[in-house]
Amino acid sequence: MKPQLGTSQARLVRALVALLTPESEDMLTAAREPGGFVLEAIDTVPWATLTFAGEHHRLVCHVPAGRQTTVDSDALHLPGVMVAVRSAVWRVDGSVARLTLDVLTLRDPLTNVLR
C-alpha cells in the first residue's frame, strides 16, 4: 500500500511531474510509463520565520536520464503559493536521473493561507 500524500505534497509532486514529464497527462500516467516519474521519498515538516510560515519539503524522485531540467523557484510554479527552491541536485546513474530537492512552500503573508 502506498502512503497518501498531504495536499501540499500532492501539489508539489504534480508540479514536478508536469515539469519533468510534460508529455504525460497526469501523475498516474507518468508513473505507469516505463521509466517514468518515480517518487522515492518525501518528508514534509512545518516551517516558519517571523514573517513567513509554510512547509519544508525534502524529496527524492527519478526520471529517465536525459529528462533532467532546471528545477528552481520560477520553474516550479504552484498557483497561490510562494515556492523557494533551496537546492535541487541531479545525479545520473546509467539510465536513471535522480533529483534530490529541498523546497519551501510558503503561505501568502497577507492571508496566512497555504493554498
Buried (B, 14 or more C-beta within 10 A) or exposed (E): EEEEBEEBBEBBBBBBBBBBBEEBEEBEBBBEBEEBBEBEEBEBEEBEEEEBBBBBBBBBBBBBBEBBBEBEBEBBEBEEBBBBBEEBEBEEEEEEBBBBBBBBBBBBEEEEEBE
